[in-house]
Amino acid sequence: MFGNLAFLAFLLSVFCESDAIAQFLFDHGTIKDTVFFDQQYSFIIVGAGSAGCVLANRLSENPEWKVLLLEVGDKESELITDIPVAAVTAMFTKYNWRYQTEKEKNACLLMDGGVCQWPKGKALGGTSVINFMVYNRGHKSDFDGWAAAGNNGWSYRDVLPYFRKLERIDIEELKSSKYRGRKGNVNVQYPAYRSKLLDAFIDAGKEFGYEETDPNGDKMLGFSQVQATTRDGKRWSAAKAYLRPVAKRKNLFVSTRTWVTRVLIDPQTKVAYGVEFWKDRQRYRINATKEVILSAGVIASPQILMLSGVGPTKDLNALQIPVIQDLRVGYNLQDHIILNGLAFLVNESITVSETSADGLSAFFKYYVFHSGPFTLPGGAEGLAFVKTPNSTLANDYPDIEIVFGPGAANGIFTAPMLRGFGMPEKFTEQVYRGIVGLPAFSLIPVLLQPKSRGRLSLKSKNPFQPPKMEPNYLSHSDDLNTLVKGVKLVHKLGESTSFQKYGSRLNRQPFPGCEKYVFGSNDYWGCCIKSYTLSLQHQVGTCKMGPSTDVDAVVNPQLQLYGIDRLRVVDASIIPTIPAAHTNAVVFMIGEKAADLIKNMWSS
């Protein structure tokens, strides 16, 4: 579904790996890089991802507070990252950490190296610079569940005002909805393109008893056109939304290419008083007079905590790291996984691919009118939130999401793109043999409520070495069973009456390694899922939020570290239970709410 544009963007990404090009793009941006540091600031924020950018904006609203934002990555390159349909090309740039998990027992078994790829953003804007831009909040019961577990102030009623605050809805028919915001920083719009296949997708949903809905409104179950964090057809990252509008504030200081190695904590008083970081081969120790805030993400925030002496005593002792506070840092890891690679062939050239979308015409539409298929976020055009047969979840709660794309991965140039996710060369050679370049669309099932839990831990005391990532996917049998049901539902949907007017049929070339099973059987789909597992990059939970009675909690409902004063975590790692959402919107909300928590504490 990526087309010629993705191939071109891939070449551009290689070109722009050059330090000279990156520096040129940075120097000509609007956010000035801090190279000289004061000895102390009011707040030090570690990580300029979605939450960190929100905090930098909101806390610097008070002119009496000096705010220092530290980011290990660089400014985003709009030349590469802005084009929605080419989002996958960002995986090949320096803006991706290119993390890899440990080998899994039940997942990613036939992926390259037997490991799962975890793309994560390394730039001002964090993962919002390389993600697929899908805007989805989750179900109201997700947040009511957080509150019921003892996280007071995090119910749906509590967080809805923050979702509305952050959002600038750019969809005319939704502007009057009481659930949507109209004056926020994060622009949300439909792609400026609608294929005939999207209509078939929504009609197919009606065949299965689902309405066309706004999944960010009062009813999540249903089918819809995808909503994306884009503006004028271009990616709208956290840095564009929250940093650029306030770049000239004299009390906001942003430092890129800055690697934080630990939080400075007094071991006697257990008060966080600053951070240690490296920039341009020089080490700095800078103090925070009010708070240190970790917004480095689900991987780096727990890593920095453990390097600072906050974490499981047994693990820290094994690495000879002095223990300041014993907490279950790194546990409770959750993620959404998918089965990719399903292609539904059609008889008409109505799909988005190299052969069906004229390159010059598409370029013209995009660059002149900000419209056309290049505005599709990651190639996605529709979403469905559905229930599988015999689901034990609440009647209005989905257990599977289906992502619809008007193209598939059988294009001429898509093989190298799939390799970026760790798909082996044999997969594309065998699965798409005989159908390369033919019109096809994709349906991708997503497991929304995994019961499996993983863990993140340190490999060593070296802060420049990635931590050990063990997602433990599919360790709970219910997860595999639900996703198998989801794949079978996708199969029925893709060959339903609504799609049959285009002669839709699933490509039946078997996935390598699963040929011994009957195609379409539970065993066959189970083999495919375990062999070619892909993450939707929604990792959460490694610094769990919970009440003081929760032995697994790392932060309280005010996001403060248990046992450590003046230290908070504000990012996806605090999420106690993963919501039925593409998590970027949720992290924006967490940043907005945390900013008010902090303001209320220090302004009183």
N, C-alpha and C positions, 0 to 999 in steps of 0.2 A: 504494500500500500504506500510505500515511500516515494517511488517514482524517480524520475531523472533529477529532480531537485535534491533529493536526499543524497544522491551520488555526487552531485556538485558540491553540496554542503560538506560531504565527507572529504573531498579534495581540499576545500577551503579550510577545514578543521586541521588537516595535516599541515597546510601552509601556515596557519595561525598558531601552531605550536611554537613557532619562533619567538624567542624572548623579545626580540626587537619589535615585532609586530604587536605582541601583547602590551609592551611598554608604551608603544605609540597610542594604542587604543585606550590605555589607562590614562595617559597624560592628557588626552583630548576628551576625557569625561568630565563630569560636573562634580564628582566627589573627590576632594583633595585628600591625599594620603599624608598621614601624620608620621614624621620621621624624627621629630624631637619631642621628648616626653617630659612632662612635669613629674614631680616626685609623687604626687597624689591627685586623685580625682574623687568625686563624690561616689560615682558608680563605675565599676568596670564590668563590661559585658563581654563574655567570651563566646564568640561565634556570631557571624552575621547572616544566619539563615533566616527563615521566615519569622521565628519568634524574636530573634536578636534584633532584626531590623525594626520590628514593631516597638520593642523596648527602647531602642536608641531614639526613635522619633518621639515617643510619648514622654520619656523621662527628661529629655532635653527641652520639653515645653516650659519647664521651670528654669528661668535664666540664672537662678542662683546655684543650680546643680551643674557640675562639670561631669560630662559623660564620655567615657572612653570605650569605643567598640573595637575589639580585636578580632581579626579574621585571617586565617592561615592562607586562604586563597587570594585571588586577584579580582579586579573588576571584570564583569562579564563582557564578552565580545559580542556585540549585537550582530556582527556580520555572520556569526555562526548560530547563535542561540535564539534569535528572534523568530525564525520561521517555524510556525507550529508543526507543520507536517513532517519537518525534518528533525524533530526532537531527538530521534534515536542517534543522530550523528554526534550529539553532544557527548555520548558515551565514549567517543574516541578522542576526546580532547583532554587537556590538562585540567579542565573544570570537573573532572570525575575522579574520585579517589580510587576507583577500580578495586574495591574491596572484594575479597573472596572468603567464603566460609571454610570451615573445616569439612572434611568428607562426612557425609551424612549416611545414616543407616537405612533410611527409607525414602530419600529424595535425591534428585540430581545425580542419579546413579550412572547415567550414560552421558552426562555433560562433559565438556572438556576438563580433564583432570579429575573428574568425579566430584567437583565442587560447585557451589552455587555462586553466581555473580551478584554482587551488591553494589550497583552504581550509587554514589552519593555525591552531592554537590560540594565543590571546593572553590567557592567564589563569593563575592558580595552578593547576597541573595540565597546562598546555600543551594539546596536541592531544587528550589524553585527556578533555578537557572537551567537545570537539565531534565526536569520532570516532564510529564506529558500534559500538564496544565489542566487536568480535569478538576472541576470545582464541584465538590459534593460534601455536605456537612455531616451526614449520618442520620440515624434514627433518633427520635426524641427519647426513646427508652434507653439508648446508650448512656446518655447523660443522667437520666433519672436513676440508672443503675449505679453510676458513680456515686451519686448522692446517697442512695440507699445503703451503700457500703461504708458510709461514714464520712464521705467527702462533702461536708456541708458547703453550700454555695456553688455547687457544680451541677445542679439539676438542669433540665432543659429550659425551665422557666428562668433560671439564673443566667444561662449562657446565651440564650437567644438574643438579648440586647447587644451582646458583643459580636455575634455573627452579623447582626444588622449594622452595627457601628462600622465594621471593617469593610463592608461591601458597597460597591457602587454598581448597581444592577444596570446593565446596558441592553436589556431585553424589554421592549416596549410593553408587551402584554403582561409582564410580571412586575412592572413598576408600582402597581397599585396593591400588590400583595402585602399583607401585614407581616409576612415572614421575611421579606426582603428589605435590604438597605439601599439607599439611593445617594448617600453623600460620603461614603467611605473611601478608603485608599485603594482597595483591591477591585479592579475592574473585572466584571463578569459579563460575558456575552456568548451568544451562539456563534459558531463558525459562519462566515459569510459564504456559505455553500450548502446546498441541499441536493442530495442525489435522489434518483427514483427509488433506489434501494432502501433509503431511510424510510420512505413511505411504506414500502413493503414490510420493513422491520416493525414499524408501529402497528400496521394492520395485522401482522402475525401475532403480536401481543394480544390484540383483541380476540383473535381466534382462541387464545389460551385463557381468555377471561380477564385480561388486564386493560386498564384504561391508560390513555396518554396523560401523564401527570408531570408536575414539577417536583422532582425528588427532594428539593430543598424547601418545599412548602409543607402543607399539613398532611400529605399522604405520600409515603416513599414508594410503596409497591406500585409498579407500573413501568411503562416504556416512555422514553423521551429522547429528544435531541440532546446531544451533549452540551453542557455548559462549561466554559473554559475561562481561565484567568488570562485573558488576552485583551488588548485594546487596539482598535483599528486593525484587527487581524494579526497583531504581533504579540509575542510573549510579554506578559506583564509580571515581571518578577518582583520579589519582596524588596529588592534594592530600588527598583523603579517606583514602586508604590510608596515606600516609607522613607528611604534615605535621600533620594534626589530632591524631593520637595523641601527638605530641611538642611540641605548640604551647606548652606551659608550661615547656619547658626554658629555663633562664636563659642558656644559652650559644648558643642559636639565635635568629638575628635575620632576619626576613623583611621585605623591602621591596618593595611593589608600585608600579605606575605609575613605574617606574625604568628609564630608557633608557641602557643601556651603549653608549658610543661607541667605546671602544678599550681594549685591554690596555696597561698601562704596562710597557714593556720597556727595560732599559738597553741602548743600542745597542753599547756597548763590551763589556760582560760577557755580553750576551744572556741576562739573567736577568729573568723577569717578576716585578714587585714590587707590582703593584696594578692597579686599573682606574679609568677615568674614566667618570662617568655623570651624567645629569641627572635631577633630581626636583623638582617644583614650581618649575620655571623657575630652578633653582639648580644650578650645576655642582659636582661633588664629585670629589676624587681621594683614594681610600682604598687603603691598603696591605694586602698579604697577607704574613704572615711565613713561611708555608709554601708555599702554592700558590694560583694562580688556575686555576679549572676552568671551561671553556666547556661548558655544556650547553644552549645556546640553539637547538639544532636544526640541521637540514640546510641551512637557508638562512641563519640569523643567525650561526651559529658561523663559517663561512668568511667571511662578510661582515666580522665584527668582526676576524678575523685579518688580512684584507687591509688594512683600515683602520688596523691596528696595525703594518703594515710586514712582514707575513709572508704571502708569496704569490709568484706568478710575477713575476719581475723585470721582464720586458717590460711587463706590464700595469700594475704599480705605477709604473714610470717614466713611462708615458704619462699618469698622473694626478698626477705629481709627489709621490708618496708615498715617503718615504725607505725604502729596502729594508733590513730587518734580517736577514731570512732568506728565501732563495729556495726555495720549496716549491710543489708542484703543488696548491695549495689551489683548490677549486672544480671540479676535474675529477672524472671517475668517477661522475657523477650517474646514478642508476638509479631506476626506478619500475615499479610494476605498473599496467597499463592495462586497461580493460574496454570492452565494448560494452553500453551500457544501452538500454532502450527496448523490448526484446522482451516482448510480452504474449501469453500463452496463455489463450484463452477457454475457459470450462467451462460446463456446462449447469445447475449447481446453485449456490446461494448459500452456498458453503462457503469463500469467500475473505475476506480482511480488506480492507474498503473502507468508504467512507462509507455505502453502501446495505446492506451485509451485516452490519455490526457496529453494534448499537444503541448510540448514544452514551451514554445514561444508564446502561445496564447495564454498558458497558465502563468508564465512570468509576467506578462503584460497585465493580466487581471490582478495579480498580487501586488506588484510594485506601483501600479497606477491607481487602481481602485480598492486595494486592500481586500480583495475578494477572491473567490475561486477555491479549488481544492487544497491549495497550500495553506489555507487558514484552519484546516482540520488539525486539532491537537494530537500529535503523535499518530495521525491517521484515523483517529476515532471520530465517529459521527453520531452514534446513538448509545444509550445506556438502558438497561432493564434491571429492575430489582424484583426478584421472583422467589417463590418458595418451591422447594423440591417435594415430591410425594412423601407423605408421612413425616414431614418436618415437625420437630417438637418445640420449635420456637413459637412465640406469640403469633396470633393470626395475622397481624399487620406487619410482621418483621421478616425481612428477606434473609435467606441463608446463602443465596447465590446472586451475584451480579453478572450480567452479560454485557460485554463491551462489543459493540458492532462497528466494524470498519468497512467502508465501501471498496476496499482492496485487500489483497492477501499477500503472504510472504513468498509467493511463487514468481515474483518479478525477476527481471533480468539482473538487476543490481542489488537485490535484497539479501542474497546469500552472505556477503560480508557484513551486512547489518546484523543478521542473526548471530553471526560468529561473535559479535560484540557482547551478546548475552550468554556466551559460552556454549551455544548450540554447535555440535560437531559437524564437520564438513559432510560426513556420511549422511547426516539427517537430511540436509537440503538436497543432496544428490539423489537419495532414494525416494523421499516423500514427494518431491515435485518433479520426478522423472516423467517426461511426456506432457507436462502441463505448464512448463515455464512460459510466462508471458500471456497465458490465456486469461480471459476475464474471470475474476473470482472475487468473492468477498470473504470476510472473516467474522467469526463469532468466538469470543474468548470468555470462558467461565471463570469466575473469581470466587474463591471460598471466603465468605464474609466473617464467619464466627468460628475461627479455629480454636480447638480445645488444647492443641499441643502448645507447649511452652519451652522456650530455649534459654540460652544463657550466653553472656559475654563475660570474658575474664582476661586478665593480663597474661601475656606470654613471657614478659620480662619487665625489668625496671626501666628499660630503654623507652623514653617517651616518643621516640620517632619510629617505633615498630608498631604496626597495627595490632590490636588486641585479638584474642582468640574468639571467633564467632561461631557459635553452635546453635543454629535455629531450631534443630530438633523437629523439623517438619514431619508431619504425618505420623508422629509417634503415638498419637491417639487414633484408634481405628475409626472413630466417627468422622474424622476429617477426610480420610480417603473415601469412605462410603458416601459422604455428602458430595464431594467433588465429582465422583463417578456419576452420581445422579445428575449433577449439573451438566456434565458433558453429554449425557444421554438426552437431557432436555434441550440442549443446544442443537443436537443432531435433529431432533424432531422439529424444532423451530426453523432451522435452516432449510428444511425440506417441506415446510408447511404450504398450504394452499396459496398464501399470499406471495410466497417466493416462487411458486411453481410456474407462474406466468412468465418467468424468465428461465425456466428449465433448471432450476437450482438443484444441485446434487452434491453431496459431500465427496471430496477426493478420497478414494478408498485405498490409496497406496499405504501399506502398513508402516508404522513407525519402526525404525531399525531396533532389533532386540526384542520386539513384541510379536513377531510373525507367528510364533508357535500358538498364539491364542486366537480364537475365532474373532474376526473383526467385528467390533461393536459390542462384544460381550463385556460383562463386568470385569473379568480378568484382563481382557485386552486393555480397556481404558485404565484400569488400575496400574498396569504395567507402564502405559504411556505417561501417566501422571508421576509415578515414582522415578521414571527414567529421565524425563525431560521437564522437571519442575522449574518453573520460573517464579521469581518474586515480583510482586507489583511495587516493591520498594516502599512499603508502608510499615517498616519496623517501628515498634513502640515498646514502652514499658520497662526499660532497664533501670530507671530510677523511680520506682512506683510511688504514686501518691496514695496516701491512706491515713486513717486515723491512728492515734497513738496505740490503740489496741491491736493493730495489724502488724504482726511480727515481720512481715515482708516489706513494709513501707519504708521508703527512703526519705520522702518529703511529706510534710503535713499538707492539709488543704490550702494553706497559704504559700505552698511550694518552698517552704524553708526546710533545710536539712535538719533531721532529728539529731540533737546533741551538738550541733555546730551553729553558732550565732553568726548573723550577717552573711549568710551564704544561701543562695537559692538555686534551684534548677528550673528553667523555663524553656521547655521544648517537648518534643514527642516522647521523650523518655519518661515523663511523669505520668503518662496515660496508664491507668490501672487495667483497663480492659479495652481491647481494640474496638473502635466503632465501625459500623457498616459505612465506611467513608473512604474516599481518597483523602489522605490525612492532611494535606497541605492546608485546607480551609480550617481544619480543627486546630492546627498549630498556630495559624494566624489568630484564632479566637483565644487560645491559651495566652499568647503574647499580649493581647489587648486586656484580658482580665487580670493578668499578672501585673501589668503596668498600673492598673487601678489599685490593686492590693498594696503595691509598693508606695504609690503616692499617698494613699490613705494612712499608711504607717508613719511615713516620714514628714507628712505635712501637718500632723495633729500636734 
